[in-house]
Each structure stands twice: as structure tokens, then as C-alpha cells.
Amino acid sequence: MSEQTIALVTGANKGIGYEIAAGLGALGWRVGVGARDGQRREAAVEKLRAQGVDAFGVPLDVTDDESVAAAARLIEERAGRLDVLVNNAGVTGGMQQVPTAVDLETVRTAVETNVFGVIRVMDAMLPLLRRSASPRIVNMSSSVGSLTRQTTPGLETGPISAAYAPSKTFLNAVTVQYAKQLRDTNILINAACPGYCATDLNGFRGVRTPEQGAATAIRLANLPDGGPTGGFFEDDGVVPW
């Protein structure tokens, strides 16, 4: 694009989201740092700016209708359009998640952020994305959302989970439906698996760095026109549904 590319990354104040914002900013893009916590959000913006990134803060709670609507208005005022949306904000929902013992509130919490929050943000931002020459949406999923991998004997897919893992399966299904609806437009929408990264989401037990986890999302945000849509990708290629 001849104009500066405008991106919004949700949950961008730390971890993988921050590294996605940093990676997109390193390309010369203007990046909205979406986050609920004002202090952490502004600290992330300052850190990104110190690295030369054209970053600005976007107050954003993906579980709140008015917060999301206000974020869309802010981007409208600041940029007039949106080229790339990365839905990164996510939660585990809490523990315990063994199906026979899980509290339904734990499931509800995971779905509210990881699925409903993504739908809420996409619908609010789509009018701005439609103004872009090459709009892209990236939904941050997880390989634990792959039913193929979950049902493959002997394949390690982490602990049994009745909240987090199914919420990512749900997100994958939603991504496919949006891609189907938007197939005749220039909007490409895909799901990305960052791998098992060391973040506060897992108590920093992951084996990959957040920077490594950001790589697939950055690649999908840069897809050329005519690139894949409705897919699920990781570093090594396609993740089976």
C-alpha cells in the first residue's frame, strides 16, 4: 500500500500481542495497541515508540459493547480506516477445567473473551476494514483447538480442558464462517497458532518466546491479495481442523 498501513492488535500490552504490535510496527505500520489496563497500555505504547514504532493506545475491553464501539470511533478519528485487525486478546478462563468438575462460569469466561469478544470486535471494525485496499483479519487461536489433533492417539495436546481448548475450537469455526461470508470481498481472514509460548497465560511454562509466537500472525497480516482465507496456520504450515 502506498499509504501507511493501519493495524489494531487487541491484548497488545504484553506477551504475544505486544510482539505482534512490535513486529508490525517494525514494518513501518501505524499500530493501535488495544488493551483494558490503562497503565499497562500506555507503558507498552511508550516502549514501542522508544523502538521507533508509530504506536497509539486504544482503550479496549473486548467483552464490553461500549468499549469496543468507542475503540472503533477512536480509530475512525485517528486514521479513518483500518487495514489489519489482529484479535489476540484471550484468557484461559481459569482452572479447574476437567469436564466433570469444571464450573460453568469458567467456560463462560473463556468463551466471552475468546469467541464473543472476537465477534464483537470484528463486527465493530468491519466498516473501517472495508475502506482498506487490502484488509486482513488474524484471529489468534491455538493448536489445542484442533479437533484432529485432540483426537489423534498419542499426540500431546496439553491438559484436558472443557473451557479454553473448546473456546479455540469455537473461534476456529467462527473464523471459517466469516471467511465464507466475506469470500467475495477483498478481506482475508485466517486463524493463527502461535505455539506453546512462555506467557503469563500459562505461568511462563511455554517453550517458545512471545516473539516466535508472533511470527505467524505477522505473516498472515501481510498476505498478498488473493492469498488464503478461512485457514488455520502455524509456523510449519496448515494446522488441521
C-alpha positions in Angstrom: 0.0 0.0 0.0 1.2 3.5 -0.8 -0.4 4.9 2.4 0.9 3.9 5.9 -0.8 0.7 6.9 -3.0 1.0 10.0 -3.3 -2.0 12.3 -5.1 -2.8 15.6 -3.9 -5.5 17.9 -6.1 -6.5 20.8 -4.4 -7.5 24.1 -1.2 -5.8 22.8 0.1 -4.5 26.1 2.2 -7.7 26.8 3.2 -11.1 25.6 2.4 -12.3 22.1 0.2 -9.3 21.4 3.0 -6.9 22.2 5.4 -8.7 20.0 2.8 -8.7 17.1 2.5 -5.0 17.5 6.3 -4.6 17.6 6.7 -6.7 14.5 4.0 -4.8 12.5 5.4 -1.5 13.7 8.9 -2.5 12.5 7.4 -2.7 9.0 6.6 1.0 9.3 3.0 0.4 10.1 0.9 2.6 12.5 -0.2 0.3 15.3 -3.1 0.7 17.7 -2.3 -1.0 21.0 -5.6 -2.3 22.3 -5.8 -3.2 26.0 -8.0 -2.8 29.0 -5.5 -1.7 31.6 -4.7 1.9 31.0 -1.3 1.9 32.8 0.0 -1.2 31.0 -1.4 0.0 27.7 0.4 3.4 27.9 3.6 1.7 29.1 3.5 -0.6 26.1 2.9 2.4 23.8 5.9 4.3 25.3 8.1 1.2 24.9 7.1 0.7 21.3 7.6 4.4 20.5 11.1 4.1 22.0 11.8 1.4 19.4 10.6 3.7 16.6 7.1 2.2 16.2 4.3 4.6 15.3 2.1 3.3 18.1 -1.0 4.8 19.8 -3.1 3.5 22.7 -6.7 2.1 22.1 -8.7 1.6 25.4 -10.4 -1.7 24.7 -12.2 -4.3 26.7 -13.4 -6.9 24.1 -16.1 -8.1 26.5 -17.8 -4.7 26.6 -20.0 -3.4 23.8 -19.5 0.3 24.5 -15.7 -0.1 24.9 -15.5 -1.8 21.5 -17.7 0.8 19.9 -15.6 3.6 21.4 -12.4 1.9 20.1 -13.9 1.9 16.6 -14.7 5.6 16.9 -11.2 6.4 18.1 -9.6 4.6 15.1 -12.1 6.4 12.8 -10.9 9.7 14.2 -7.2 8.8 14.2 -6.9 7.1 10.8 -10.3 7.0 9.0 -9.9 3.3 8.2 -8.3 0.0 9.4 -6.1 -2.2 7.2 -5.3 -5.0 9.6 -7.1 -6.4 12.7 -5.3 -8.9 14.9 -7.7 -10.4 17.5 -5.1 -11.5 20.1 -6.8 -10.8 23.5 -7.6 -14.1 25.2 -7.9 -15.8 28.6 -7.7 -19.4 29.8 -10.9 -19.0 31.8 -9.3 -20.2 35.0 -8.8 -23.7 36.5 -10.1 -26.4 37.1 -11.1 -27.5 33.6 -11.7 -31.2 33.8 -15.1 -31.7 32.2 -16.7 -33.4 35.1 -15.5 -30.8 37.6 -15.5 -27.6 35.6 -17.6 -24.6 36.8 -19.8 -23.3 34.0 -18.6 -19.8 34.9 -15.1 -20.9 33.9 -16.4 -22.0 30.5 -18.4 -18.8 30.2 -15.4 -16.6 30.9 -13.3 -18.3 28.2 -16.0 -18.1 25.6 -16.9 -14.5 26.4 -13.4 -13.3 25.7 -12.0 -15.8 23.2 -15.1 -16.0 21.0 -17.8 -13.4 21.7 -15.1 -10.8 22.2 -13.6 -11.6 18.8 -17.0 -11.4 17.1 -17.8 -8.1 18.8 -14.5 -6.6 17.7 -14.7 -7.9 14.1 -18.3 -6.6 13.6 -17.4 -3.2 15.0 -14.2 -2.9 12.9 -15.6 -4.3 9.6 -16.9 -0.9 8.3 -13.4 0.5 8.8 -11.7 -2.6 7.2 -14.0 -2.3 4.2 -12.3 1.1 3.5 -8.9 -0.6 3.1 -7.4 -1.6 -0.2 -6.2 -5.0 1.3 -7.9 -5.7 4.6 -6.7 -8.6 6.7 -8.1 -10.2 9.9 -6.0 -12.6 12.0 -7.6 -14.5 14.9 -5.1 -15.8 17.4 -6.2 -19.4 18.1 -4.2 -22.4 19.4 -3.4 -25.9 18.2 -5.4 -27.2 21.2 -8.5 -26.0 19.3 -7.8 -28.6 16.5 -10.2 -31.5 16.9 -8.0 -33.5 14.6 -5.0 -33.2 17.0 -7.2 -33.6 20.1 -8.5 -36.9 18.8 -5.2 -38.3 17.4 -4.0 -41.1 19.7 -0.6 -40.4 21.3 -0.4 -36.8 20.3 0.3 -34.4 23.2 -2.3 -31.6 23.3 -1.9 -30.4 26.8 -4.2 -30.9 29.8 -7.8 -31.9 29.4 -9.8 -28.7 29.0 -13.5 -28.1 28.9 -13.1 -24.3 28.6 -10.0 -22.9 26.9 -9.5 -25.6 24.3 -13.1 -25.7 23.2 -13.2 -21.9 23.1 -10.4 -22.0 20.5 -12.3 -24.7 18.5 -15.3 -22.4 18.6 -13.2 -19.5 17.4 -11.8 -21.6 14.5 -15.4 -22.4 13.5 -16.4 -18.7 13.7 -13.4 -17.8 11.6 -14.5 -20.2 8.8 -18.0 -18.7 8.8 -16.7 -15.1 8.5 -14.4 -16.2 5.7 -17.3 -17.8 3.9 -19.4 -14.6 4.2 -16.6 -12.4 3.1 -15.2 -14.6 0.4 -16.4 -12.3 -2.4 -14.7 -9.3 -0.8 -11.0 -8.3 -0.6 -11.0 -9.2 3.2 -8.8 -12.2 4.1 -9.4 -13.7 7.5 -7.4 -16.6 9.0 -6.6 -18.2 12.3 -3.1 -18.4 13.7 -1.5 -20.8 16.2 1.5 -19.2 18.0 2.7 -22.4 19.5 3.3 -23.0 23.2 4.8 -19.7 24.2 6.1 -18.6 27.6 3.5 -16.0 28.7 1.6 -15.2 31.9 -1.4 -17.1 30.4 0.5 -20.4 31.2 2.7 -19.3 34.0 5.6 -18.8 31.6 5.9 -22.6 31.1 5.9 -22.4 27.3 8.9 -23.4 25.3 8.7 -20.7 22.7 9.2 -16.9 23.1 6.4 -14.4 22.5 8.4 -13.1 19.6 8.4 -16.5 18.0 4.7 -16.8 18.7 4.0 -13.6 16.9 5.6 -14.7 13.6 2.6 -16.5 12.0 0.3 -13.6 12.8 2.6 -11.1 11.2 2.9 -13.3 8.1 -0.9 -13.6 7.8 -1.3 -9.8 8.3 1.0 -9.4 5.3 -0.8 -11.8 2.9 -0.9 -10.7 -0.7 -4.2 -10.1 -2.4 -5.6 -13.4 -3.5 -3.9 -15.2 -0.5 -5.6 -17.8 1.6 -8.7 -17.1 3.6 -10.6 -19.3 6.1 -7.4 -21.2 7.0 -5.6 -22.2 10.2 -1.9 -21.8 10.2 1.3 -22.2 12.3 5.0 -21.8 11.6 5.2 -25.1 9.8 2.1 -24.5 7.6 -1.5 -25.6 7.9 -3.0 -26.8 11.1 -5.7 -29.5 10.6 -9.1 -28.5 11.9 
